[in-house]
Amino acid sequence: MDAVQRHRSMYKGTTPPWKETYRKRCVERLKNSRSRLLEKFRQMGEDSGGSKRSLLVQEVMEEEWNALQSSNQSLPSLWNGNGIRDVYTAQPEFDELSAFEEIQQELIAQELLILEEYNNSMRYEEQYIDSVLEGMEASGQIICPVCHANNLTVNSHFTSCPCGLYVNTIGRNVTPEVLQNLLEQRVTEHMEDCLHNPTFSMAFNTDGSPNLMISCKVCDYLSVVL
């Protein structure tokens, strides 16, 4: 039995006092690093789908440990070339290695969840854009983003749908191509900051004129499409 195993056997189940603080900070940093994680994911391209290794977890753990260690000099410098296995020597009465492994597994699960939500959002955008293009190719019209069942009527005076969607477009030079671009732009814009699916609806200005809106209850995104 090596030194690490003997240490863990002696102090198995004992929780170091910094564990919960460190765990919360790591989870928060990972969530706040979503854009960095997704950029790494995108850079991997096709290989990312089959990758089983974490993309950002070690960086997050290192960054938060260094921040925690800078305010508590009794904690060891974790990533100093010797690796995580040396941390147990700092406070021998606690099982630090188990704490690190538990936090690492939680962060990996969080990372996988973020990537899964991103993939779901990408599929939603692709499906929506495909449906728009299919509608355009089949009839020169756009499938209504509110009901997803009918084709929109788009002309120089109004944009409407049998489901109740109606927007006055007099003098706005709205064509099916213009509306298609607006819809794609808003969906893409929302995806830059949120992984959940947006919804489309009608809303009215203070003067009572209707607008087509895109919104998201999760991130509070709200924008006028038309």
C-alpha positions in Angstrom: 0.0 0.0 0.0 1.5 3.3 -1.1 1.5 6.5 1.0 -1.6 7.9 -0.6 -3.6 4.7 0.0 -2.4 4.5 3.6 -3.5 8.1 4.2 -6.9 7.6 2.7 -7.4 4.4 4.6 -6.5 6.2 7.9 -8.7 9.2 7.3 -11.4 7.8 5.1 -14.7 9.7 5.4 -13.2 12.8 7.1 -14.1 16.0 5.3 -11.6 18.8 5.0 -13.0 22.2 6.2 -12.5 23.9 2.8 -14.4 21.3 0.8 -17.9 23.0 0.6 -16.5 26.4 -0.1 -14.2 25.1 -2.8 -16.9 23.0 -4.3 -19.4 25.9 -4.6 -16.7 28.1 -6.1 -15.7 25.5 -8.7 -19.4 24.9 -9.7 -20.0 28.7 -10.0 -16.8 29.2 -12.0 -17.7 26.4 -14.4 -21.2 27.8 -15.0 -19.7 31.3 -15.6 -17.1 29.8 -18.0 -19.8 28.4 -20.3 -18.7 30.4 -23.3 -15.1 29.2 -22.8 -16.2 25.6 -22.5 -18.4 25.8 -25.7 -15.5 27.4 -27.5 -13.2 24.5 -26.6 -16.0 22.1 -27.6 -16.5 23.8 -31.0 -12.7 23.8 -31.6 -12.6 20.0 -31.2 -15.1 19.8 -34.1 -16.3 16.3 -35.0 -14.0 14.6 -32.5 -15.8 16.3 -29.6 -18.9 14.1 -30.0 -16.9 11.0 -29.0 -14.6 12.5 -26.5 -14.8 11.2 -23.0 -12.4 13.5 -21.3 -13.4 16.7 -19.6 -12.6 20.0 -21.4 -12.5 22.6 -18.7 -12.8 20.9 -15.3 -9.1 20.7 -14.4 -8.6 24.4 -15.4 -11.6 25.4 -13.2 -10.3 23.4 -10.2 -6.8 24.8 -10.6 -8.0 28.4 -10.9 -10.3 28.2 -7.9 -7.8 26.3 -5.8 -5.2 29.0 -6.5 -7.7 31.7 -5.5 -8.6 29.8 -2.3 -5.0 29.1 -1.5 -4.0 32.8 -1.9 -6.3 33.7 1.0 -5.4 30.7 3.1 -1.6 30.1 3.1 -2.1 26.8 5.1 -3.4 25.2 1.9 -0.8 23.7 -0.4 -0.1 24.8 -4.0 -2.0 22.1 -5.7 -0.8 22.3 -9.3 2.9 22.8 -8.8 4.2 20.1 -11.0 3.6 17.2 -8.6 -0.1 17.0 -9.2 -3.2 16.5 -7.1 -1.8 13.5 -5.3 0.4 15.6 -3.1 -2.4 17.6 -1.5 -3.0 15.1 1.3 0.4 16.0 3.0 -0.9 19.5 3.9 -3.6 18.5 6.4 -3.0 14.8 7.3 -6.1 14.6 9.5 -8.4 14.9 6.5 -9.0 12.8 3.4 -8.4 15.6 0.8 -7.9 13.3 -2.1 -11.4 11.9 -1.8 -12.8 15.4 -1.5 -11.0 16.5 -4.7 -12.2 13.4 -6.6 -15.8 13.9 -5.5 -15.7 17.6 -6.6 -14.1 16.6 -9.9 -16.8 14.1 -10.7 -19.5 16.7 -9.9 -17.9 19.2 -12.2 -17.6 16.6 -15.0 -21.3 15.9 -14.7 -22.1 19.6 -14.8 -19.8 20.0 -17.9 -21.6 17.2 -19.7 -25.0 18.7 -18.9 -23.9 22.1 -20.4 -22.7 20.3 -23.5 -25.9 18.3 -23.8 -28.0 21.4 -23.5 -25.8 23.1 -26.1 -26.3 20.1 -28.5 -30.0 20.2 -27.9 -30.2 23.9 -28.7 -28.1 23.4 -31.8 -30.5 20.7 -33.0 -33.4 23.0 -32.3 -31.9 25.8 -34.3 -31.0 23.4 -37.2 -34.5 21.9 -37.2 -36.2 25.3 -37.1 -34.0 26.8 -39.9 -34.5 23.6 -41.9 -38.3 23.9 -41.5 -38.1 27.5 -42.6 -36.1 26.6 -45.7 -38.3 23.7 -46.5 -41.4 26.0 -46.3 -39.7 28.5 -48.5 -38.7 25.9 -51.1 -42.1 24.3 -51.1 -44.4 27.3 -51.3 -42.3 30.4 -51.2 -43.6 31.0 -47.6 -42.3 30.7 -44.1 -43.7 28.3 -41.4 -45.2 30.3 -38.6 -42.8 30.4 -35.6 -45.7 30.7 -33.2 -47.8 27.7 -34.1 -45.3 25.7 -36.3 -48.3 24.5 -38.3 -49.2 27.1 -40.9 -47.4 29.1 -43.6 -47.2 32.8 -43.0 -48.7 35.3 -45.4 -46.0 37.9 -46.0 -46.7 41.0 -48.2 -46.1 44.7 -48.3 -49.0 45.4 -45.9 -48.9 42.7 -43.2 -47.6 39.4 -42.0 -50.2 37.0 -40.7 -51.1 33.4 -39.9 -54.4 31.6 -39.3 -53.3 31.0 -35.7 -53.8 34.7 -34.9 -50.4 36.2 -35.7 -50.8 39.5 -37.4 -48.2 42.3 -37.8 -48.7 45.5 -39.8 -45.7 45.9 -42.2 -46.8 48.8 -44.3 -43.8 50.8 -45.4 -41.3 48.4 -43.9 -40.3 46.5 -47.1 -40.8 43.1 -45.4 -40.4 40.1 -47.8 -40.2 36.4 -47.0 -36.5 36.6 -47.4 -36.2 39.6 -45.0 -38.4 37.9 -42.4 -36.4 34.6 -42.7 -33.2 36.5 -42.0 -34.7 38.2 -39.0 -35.9 35.0 -37.5 -32.5 33.3 -38.0 -30.6 36.3 -36.5 -32.8 36.3 -33.4 -32.5 32.6 -32.7 -28.7 32.7 -33.2 -28.4 35.8 -31.0 -30.3 34.1 -28.1 -28.2 31.0 -28.4 -25.0 33.0 -27.8 -26.0 33.4 -24.1 -28.5 30.7 -23.4 -28.9 27.0 -24.2 -32.6 26.7 -23.8 -35.2 26.9 -26.6 -36.8 30.3 -27.1 -40.5 30.9 -27.9 -42.3 33.2 -30.3 -45.4 35.2 -29.5 -47.4 38.3 -30.2 -47.0 41.4 -28.1 -48.4 45.0 -28.4 -46.6 48.3 -28.2 -47.9 51.1 -26.0 -49.8 52.5 -29.1 -51.5 49.1 -29.5 -49.6 48.0 -32.6 -48.7 44.3 -32.6 -45.2 42.8 -32.9 -43.7 39.4 -33.3 -41.5 38.7 -30.3 -38.9 36.1 -29.3 -38.4 35.4 -25.6 -36.9 32.9 -23.2 -38.2 32.4 -19.6 -34.9 30.8 -18.5 -32.5 33.7 -19.3 -35.1 36.5 -19.6 -34.1 37.2 -23.3 -36.6 39.4 -25.1 -36.4 40.9 -28.6 -38.6 42.2 -31.4 -38.4 40.1 -34.6 -41.0 42.1 -36.6 
